Amino acid sequence: MSKKIIVLGTGCPKCHQLEKMVAEHVQTNGIQAEITKETDIVKIMGYGIMSTPGLVVDGKVVMNGRMPSPDDLKKFIG
C-alpha cells in the first residue's frame, strides 16, 4: 500500500529541504509513496499548523516547525 505524504510549506528553503529529504528517504528505503507539496497558507493552516515546514503522512500531521532527523523520518514514514 502506498503512503500519502504531504510536505507543508510556503516555499522557504527549509520547506524545499524537507521535500528533498522525504523524497530521498522514500527512494533509499524502497517505500511506495505519493509525495505532494502544499504551498497554500490557508490550506496549511487548515491542518492546524502555524509554523512550517510541516509533514503529513496518511492524513496525520506528524511534525511541524522544525526539520526532522533521519531517525524521525524512519519513525514517521517507515
N, C-alpha and C positions, 0 to 999 in steps of 0.2 A: 504494500500500500504506500502510495506516495504522500509525503508530508507536504503541507502547505505552509510556506514560510513567507512572512511579510516583514520587510525592513521598513521601519517608520522613520522618516527624516525629511527635512525640507531642502536638503541639498548641501549641507555643510560638509567639510572634509571628513569628520568622524562618521557621518552617515554613509558616505561613499566607502570609507574604510570598512565599516561593518558589513556592507553589502558584499565587498570583495572577500572579507574573512569568511562569511557564511558560504559563499559560492565555493571557495577553496576547501572548506571543511566538508561540505557535501560531496564534492568531487573526490577528495582524498580518501574519504571513508566509504565510498560507494553507496551513498544514501540516495534513494529516489526522492526527489523533492521538486516542487514547483516554487521558485523564488520570485517574488514580486516586490516592488518598492512603492510605497505610498508617500507622496510628497505634499498632498493637500492638507494644510494645517487643520482645517475643520474636521476632516476625516480622522486625522491623527488624534485630535482632542477627543473624538468620539470613542477612542479606545481608553480614555481616562489618563492619557499621557500628557504631562505638562513639560517634560524636558526630553529632548532627543539625544542620541538615537534610541530607537526602541525596536524590540524584536517580538514578533507574534508567531507562535508555532501552533498549527492546527487550531486557530481561533483563540488561543490563550496568550495574553501578554506575559512573557517570561522574563523580560528585562527592559529597563529604560533608564535614560540619563547617564549612562556610562558605557565603556567598551568592555566586552566580555573577554575573559581569558580563554585559552584553548580548552581548559577543563570545563568552563562554563558552557561553551558550545557543545561539548560532548554530553553534558548533563541536559541541556535544553533540546538538542536536536537528535542526539544519538551517536 
